[in-house]
Amino acid sequence: MLSPFSCPTLEGTRDTVALADPVFISDLHLSKTEPDTMAGFFRFLENEAAGHRELVILGDFFDYWIGDDASFTAESIVRALRTWSASHGLFIMQGNRDFMMGERFAREIGAVLLRDPAVVTVGDTRLLLSHGDLWCTKDDDYQAVRRRVRSVWWQWLVMRLPLKKRIAIAENARSRSRARKVEKDPSVTDTDPAAVLAAARAARADAVIHGHTHRPSAAQLGENVLRIVLPDWHFDGTSPIRGGYAAFEDGRPVLRTL
């Protein structure tokens, strides 16, 4: 029986959210094929994140997401997030791999789904949050695909396909995405600093935090805007090959490595 249709592209809060002591992550690309990274995330919840009040996930948390009706395929992750949200704040945003995450999944894990981009405040600091792919404005091909898969008609059609067909579509899209990154000049696939700065100024943000590019950095963007680009994650056994997060120190966000 077909479940009631939800359209993730239309879901998520647009309200400005007040945070107390957040930690920000993105681009974990969790899947059963990467058990070491998944285990690393569980340890992160118990250790680095445990002393913070909120966890904010800025997209590509999963390697792909075929719909909220398939959350049973990520049972251990759902259980860990539900346990976390019982005593902490949890916020999640869609990325380019898990853009089909919606309100149903957010409710299941006790999270607030954020629209991309989102504005949050931490004390007197105003942050603009995004997965980041919307600012890859030089990549016309990618932006065309992004508009299509976030359209209501596309999501309506895909959610009526069997799970096996949706998995095949997601895996094919993942393969094509990796091929495009190899073929294209990094300057095309990276975010456009001018677009990021314009968005920050429009939002009156003191800082921007995003992921997507897998090119971690923390640097001034313009005279008064700090930009933090979060890293992707990959573990080999218990050793983090790549990974990190952003947190606040002395009233300002900083980038930390695992």
C-alpha beads as a LAMMPS data file, in Angstrom:
LAMMPS data file: protein, C-alpha beads

258 atoms
257 bonds

1 atom types
1 bond types

-500.0 500.0 xlo xhi
-500.0 500.0 ylo yhi
-500.0 500.0 zlo zhi

Masses

1 110.0

Atoms # bond

1 1 1 0.000 0.000 0.000
2 1 1 1.328 3.415 -0.967
3 1 1 2.049 5.610 2.038
4 1 1 0.800 9.220 2.129
5 1 1 2.975 11.321 -0.138
6 1 1 5.414 13.748 1.392
7 1 1 7.581 16.025 -0.656
8 1 1 10.912 16.656 1.088
9 1 1 11.727 19.578 -1.184
10 1 1 8.815 21.500 0.390
11 1 1 9.541 20.476 3.983
12 1 1 11.724 21.862 6.757
13 1 1 11.541 24.924 8.956
14 1 1 12.365 28.386 7.650
15 1 1 12.415 29.885 11.141
16 1 1 15.590 31.304 12.637
17 1 1 16.710 28.779 15.256
18 1 1 18.443 29.751 18.496
19 1 1 21.186 27.329 19.547
20 1 1 23.112 27.250 22.811
21 1 1 26.244 25.140 22.257
22 1 1 26.151 23.369 18.876
23 1 1 28.515 21.068 17.029
24 1 1 28.291 20.922 13.216
25 1 1 29.093 18.016 10.884
26 1 1 28.443 17.065 7.263
27 1 1 29.410 14.649 4.493
28 1 1 29.706 11.463 6.515
29 1 1 28.186 9.466 3.618
30 1 1 27.102 6.729 5.992
31 1 1 26.238 3.337 4.509
32 1 1 26.529 -0.331 5.372
33 1 1 29.490 -0.542 2.998
34 1 1 31.465 1.793 5.306
35 1 1 31.104 0.177 8.751
36 1 1 34.267 1.814 10.102
37 1 1 32.951 5.316 9.400
38 1 1 29.601 4.400 10.913
39 1 1 31.318 3.144 14.058
40 1 1 33.393 6.336 14.096
41 1 1 30.212 8.394 14.098
42 1 1 28.805 6.436 17.027
43 1 1 32.015 7.111 18.980
44 1 1 31.791 10.784 18.029
45 1 1 28.349 10.985 19.627
46 1 1 29.705 9.428 22.817
47 1 1 32.882 11.536 22.969
48 1 1 33.450 14.803 21.043
49 1 1 29.763 15.668 20.684
50 1 1 28.674 14.589 24.156
51 1 1 29.667 17.846 25.851
52 1 1 27.612 19.980 23.481
53 1 1 23.938 20.844 23.655
54 1 1 23.037 20.368 19.984
55 1 1 24.172 18.391 16.946
56 1 1 23.606 19.986 13.535
57 1 1 24.040 17.745 10.461
58 1 1 24.455 19.746 7.243
59 1 1 23.656 17.189 4.575
60 1 1 25.116 14.073 2.966
61 1 1 24.822 12.333 6.304
62 1 1 23.887 9.269 4.278
63 1 1 25.607 8.145 1.080
64 1 1 22.130 8.115 -0.409
65 1 1 18.557 8.204 0.878
66 1 1 15.724 6.662 -1.130
67 1 1 12.840 7.927 0.977
68 1 1 11.680 8.120 4.578
69 1 1 9.663 4.924 4.141
70 1 1 12.995 3.061 3.893
71 1 1 14.441 4.238 7.211
72 1 1 14.446 0.613 8.387
73 1 1 17.558 0.158 6.212
74 1 1 19.453 2.443 8.635
75 1 1 18.122 0.984 11.873
76 1 1 21.313 1.314 13.929
77 1 1 21.752 4.961 12.909
78 1 1 18.111 5.765 13.645
79 1 1 18.484 4.184 17.084
80 1 1 21.655 6.168 17.871
81 1 1 20.114 9.475 16.784
82 1 1 16.920 8.835 18.718
83 1 1 18.966 8.154 21.842
84 1 1 20.939 11.376 21.284
85 1 1 17.844 13.518 20.747
86 1 1 16.300 12.294 23.994
87 1 1 18.789 14.486 25.879
88 1 1 20.181 16.879 23.224
89 1 1 18.954 19.055 20.390
90 1 1 19.195 17.481 16.926
91 1 1 18.960 19.336 13.616
92 1 1 19.384 17.889 10.143
93 1 1 19.559 19.285 6.614
94 1 1 19.321 17.601 3.232
95 1 1 22.414 17.264 1.055
96 1 1 22.871 16.336 -2.570
97 1 1 23.007 12.617 -1.672
98 1 1 20.143 12.546 0.851
99 1 1 17.836 15.231 -0.536
100 1 1 14.883 12.824 -0.152
101 1 1 15.048 13.069 3.654
102 1 1 11.873 14.653 4.932
103 1 1 9.796 15.484 7.983
104 1 1 8.799 11.857 8.557
105 1 1 12.409 10.816 9.133
106 1 1 13.113 13.925 11.203
107 1 1 10.227 13.039 13.520
108 1 1 11.433 9.445 13.743
109 1 1 14.836 10.513 15.077
110 1 1 13.561 13.442 17.148
111 1 1 15.159 16.089 14.925
112 1 1 14.227 19.415 13.384
113 1 1 14.557 19.441 9.586
114 1 1 16.216 22.662 8.413
115 1 1 15.627 24.215 5.009
116 1 1 18.728 24.969 2.948
117 1 1 19.992 27.597 3.588
118 1 1 19.087 28.169 7.225
119 1 1 19.847 30.943 9.690
120 1 1 20.665 30.139 13.308
121 1 1 21.944 32.203 16.209
122 1 1 24.447 31.198 18.875
123 1 1 24.487 33.954 21.464
124 1 1 25.186 37.158 19.561
125 1 1 26.579 35.321 16.503
126 1 1 24.373 34.918 13.473
127 1 1 25.201 31.914 11.250
128 1 1 24.150 30.984 7.743
129 1 1 24.085 27.192 7.330
130 1 1 23.926 25.216 4.102
131 1 1 24.980 21.930 2.627
132 1 1 26.784 24.128 0.118
133 1 1 25.908 22.701 -3.289
134 1 1 23.479 25.503 -4.072
135 1 1 26.527 27.824 -4.231
136 1 1 28.314 25.760 -6.907
137 1 1 26.953 28.263 -9.389
138 1 1 29.619 27.728 -12.049
139 1 1 28.559 24.101 -12.567
140 1 1 25.558 24.588 -14.848
141 1 1 25.045 20.858 -15.459
142 1 1 24.940 20.088 -11.777
143 1 1 22.543 22.940 -11.008
144 1 1 20.154 21.676 -13.702
145 1 1 20.170 18.218 -12.114
146 1 1 19.734 19.743 -8.660
147 1 1 16.639 21.667 -9.775
148 1 1 15.137 18.563 -11.384
149 1 1 15.546 16.179 -8.446
150 1 1 14.224 18.789 -6.033
151 1 1 11.123 19.434 -8.084
152 1 1 7.757 18.279 -6.751
153 1 1 6.918 16.290 -9.890
154 1 1 10.222 14.331 -9.815
155 1 1 9.904 13.435 -6.144
156 1 1 6.234 12.534 -6.591
157 1 1 7.140 10.074 -9.363
158 1 1 10.170 8.557 -7.635
159 1 1 8.312 7.922 -4.374
160 1 1 5.881 5.741 -6.304
161 1 1 8.604 3.400 -7.510
162 1 1 9.474 0.152 -5.699
163 1 1 12.371 0.333 -3.231
164 1 1 14.638 -1.773 -5.456
165 1 1 14.121 0.644 -8.350
166 1 1 14.825 3.637 -6.126
167 1 1 18.030 2.006 -4.873
168 1 1 19.135 1.418 -8.470
169 1 1 18.454 5.077 -9.345
170 1 1 20.405 6.265 -6.270
171 1 1 23.403 4.045 -6.969
172 1 1 23.476 5.107 -10.614
173 1 1 23.326 8.776 -9.600
174 1 1 26.161 8.223 -7.118
175 1 1 28.357 6.662 -9.805
176 1 1 27.654 9.471 -12.265
177 1 1 28.353 12.098 -9.594
178 1 1 31.774 10.601 -8.861
179 1 1 32.590 10.457 -12.570
180 1 1 31.621 14.105 -13.063
181 1 1 33.895 15.205 -10.208
182 1 1 36.849 13.471 -11.819
183 1 1 36.124 14.906 -15.257
184 1 1 35.480 18.511 -14.241
185 1 1 37.926 21.206 -13.211
186 1 1 37.822 21.699 -9.409
187 1 1 37.199 25.414 -9.927
188 1 1 33.879 24.496 -11.579
189 1 1 32.696 22.026 -8.929
190 1 1 33.733 24.217 -5.982
191 1 1 31.468 26.814 -4.402
192 1 1 31.646 30.341 -5.799
193 1 1 32.977 32.618 -3.003
194 1 1 31.055 35.572 -4.438
195 1 1 27.780 33.620 -4.202
196 1 1 28.537 32.555 -0.628
197 1 1 29.409 36.104 0.408
198 1 1 26.284 37.527 -1.231
199 1 1 24.116 34.993 0.618
200 1 1 25.852 35.784 3.911
201 1 1 25.296 39.505 3.490
202 1 1 21.644 38.989 2.523
203 1 1 21.167 36.930 5.695
204 1 1 23.146 39.455 7.799
205 1 1 25.338 36.551 8.894
206 1 1 28.573 36.840 10.837
207 1 1 29.719 33.435 9.601
208 1 1 28.841 30.707 7.111
209 1 1 29.191 26.982 7.730
210 1 1 28.743 24.470 4.916
211 1 1 30.066 21.188 3.546
212 1 1 29.716 19.448 0.167
213 1 1 33.070 20.281 -1.416
214 1 1 35.254 17.995 0.754
215 1 1 37.758 20.865 0.881
216 1 1 37.813 21.811 4.579
217 1 1 38.918 25.305 5.510
218 1 1 38.304 28.196 7.858
219 1 1 38.988 31.641 6.441
220 1 1 37.619 35.155 6.202
221 1 1 35.271 35.769 3.313
222 1 1 35.187 39.481 2.716
223 1 1 35.981 41.782 5.607
224 1 1 33.512 40.626 8.226
225 1 1 32.327 37.111 7.323
226 1 1 34.003 33.905 8.471
227 1 1 33.484 30.828 6.283
228 1 1 33.995 27.306 7.602
229 1 1 33.917 24.435 5.118
230 1 1 33.363 21.115 6.880
231 1 1 35.317 17.988 5.890
232 1 1 33.959 14.689 4.681
233 1 1 34.524 11.639 6.889
234 1 1 36.311 8.354 6.270
235 1 1 37.638 5.875 8.823
236 1 1 39.983 2.932 8.458
237 1 1 39.323 0.773 11.484
238 1 1 39.208 3.181 14.415
239 1 1 41.530 5.684 12.714
240 1 1 40.005 8.772 11.081
241 1 1 41.552 9.229 7.633
242 1 1 39.409 12.314 7.105
243 1 1 36.889 13.998 9.317
244 1 1 36.127 16.900 11.565
245 1 1 33.502 19.243 12.898
246 1 1 32.868 22.850 13.857
247 1 1 32.137 24.050 17.376
248 1 1 32.226 27.307 19.296
249 1 1 35.181 28.671 21.238
250 1 1 35.098 32.098 22.880
251 1 1 31.920 32.992 21.035
252 1 1 33.232 32.128 17.534
253 1 1 32.960 28.966 15.428
254 1 1 36.171 27.029 14.879
255 1 1 37.050 24.015 12.723
256 1 1 38.371 20.944 14.504
257 1 1 39.739 17.678 13.111
258 1 1 38.966 14.235 14.520

Bonds

1 1 1 2
2 1 2 3
3 1 3 4
4 1 4 5
5 1 5 6
6 1 6 7
7 1 7 8
8 1 8 9
9 1 9 10
10 1 10 11
11 1 11 12
12 1 12 13
13 1 13 14
14 1 14 15
15 1 15 16
16 1 16 17
17 1 17 18
18 1 18 19
19 1 19 20
20 1 20 21
21 1 21 22
22 1 22 23
23 1 23 24
24 1 24 25
25 1 25 26
26 1 26 27
27 1 27 28
28 1 28 29
29 1 29 30
30 1 30 31
31 1 31 32
32 1 32 33
33 1 33 34
34 1 34 35
35 1 35 36
36 1 36 37
37 1 37 38
38 1 38 39
39 1 39 40
40 1 40 41
41 1 41 42
42 1 42 43
43 1 43 44
44 1 44 45
45 1 45 46
46 1 46 47
47 1 47 48
48 1 48 49
49 1 49 50
50 1 50 51
51 1 51 52
52 1 52 53
53 1 53 54
54 1 54 55
55 1 55 56
56 1 56 57
57 1 57 58
58 1 58 59
59 1 59 60
60 1 60 61
61 1 61 62
62 1 62 63
63 1 63 64
64 1 64 65
65 1 65 66
66 1 66 67
67 1 67 68
68 1 68 69
69 1 69 70
70 1 70 71
71 1 71 72
72 1 72 73
73 1 73 74
74 1 74 75
75 1 75 76
76 1 76 77
77 1 77 78
78 1 78 79
79 1 79 80
80 1 80 81
81 1 81 82
82 1 82 83
83 1 83 84
84 1 84 85
85 1 85 86
86 1 86 87
87 1 87 88
88 1 88 89
89 1 89 90
90 1 90 91
91 1 91 92
92 1 92 93
93 1 93 94
94 1 94 95
95 1 95 96
96 1 96 97
97 1 97 98
98 1 98 99
99 1 99 100
100 1 100 101
101 1 101 102
102 1 102 103
103 1 103 104
104 1 104 105
105 1 105 106
106 1 106 107
107 1 107 108
108 1 108 109
109 1 109 110
110 1 110 111
111 1 111 112
112 1 112 113
113 1 113 114
114 1 114 115
115 1 115 116
116 1 116 117
117 1 117 118
118 1 118 119
119 1 119 120
120 1 120 121
121 1 121 122
122 1 122 123
123 1 123 124
124 1 124 125
125 1 125 126
126 1 126 127
127 1 127 128
128 1 128 129
129 1 129 130
130 1 130 131
131 1 131 132
132 1 132 133
133 1 133 134
134 1 134 135
135 1 135 136
136 1 136 137
137 1 137 138
138 1 138 139
139 1 139 140
140 1 140 141
141 1 141 142
142 1 142 143
143 1 143 144
144 1 144 145
145 1 145 146
146 1 146 147
147 1 147 148
148 1 148 149
149 1 149 150
150 1 150 151
151 1 151 152
152 1 152 153
153 1 153 154
154 1 154 155
155 1 155 156
156 1 156 157
157 1 157 158
158 1 158 159
159 1 159 160
160 1 160 161
161 1 161 162
162 1 162 163
163 1 163 164
164 1 164 165
165 1 165 166
166 1 166 167
167 1 167 168
168 1 168 169
169 1 169 170
170 1 170 171
171 1 171 172
172 1 172 173
173 1 173 174
174 1 174 175
175 1 175 176
176 1 176 177
177 1 177 178
178 1 178 179
179 1 179 180
180 1 180 181
181 1 181 182
182 1 182 183
183 1 183 184
184 1 184 185
185 1 185 186
186 1 186 187
187 1 187 188
188 1 188 189
189 1 189 190
190 1 190 191
191 1 191 192
192 1 192 193
193 1 193 194
194 1 194 195
195 1 195 196
196 1 196 197
197 1 197 198
198 1 198 199
199 1 199 200
200 1 200 201
201 1 201 202
202 1 202 203
203 1 203 204
204 1 204 205
205 1 205 206
206 1 206 207
207 1 207 208
208 1 208 209
209 1 209 210
210 1 210 211
211 1 211 212
212 1 212 213
213 1 213 214
214 1 214 215
215 1 215 216
216 1 216 217
217 1 217 218
218 1 218 219
219 1 219 220
220 1 220 221
221 1 221 222
222 1 222 223
223 1 223 224
224 1 224 225
225 1 225 226
226 1 226 227
227 1 227 228
228 1 228 229
229 1 229 230
230 1 230 231
231 1 231 232
232 1 232 233
233 1 233 234
234 1 234 235
235 1 235 236
236 1 236 237
237 1 237 238
238 1 238 239
239 1 239 240
240 1 240 241
241 1 241 242
242 1 242 243
243 1 243 244
244 1 244 245
245 1 245 246
246 1 246 247
247 1 247 248
248 1 248 249
249 1 249 250
250 1 250 251
251 1 251 252
252 1 252 253
253 1 253 254
254 1 254 255
255 1 255 256
256 1 256 257
257 1 257 258
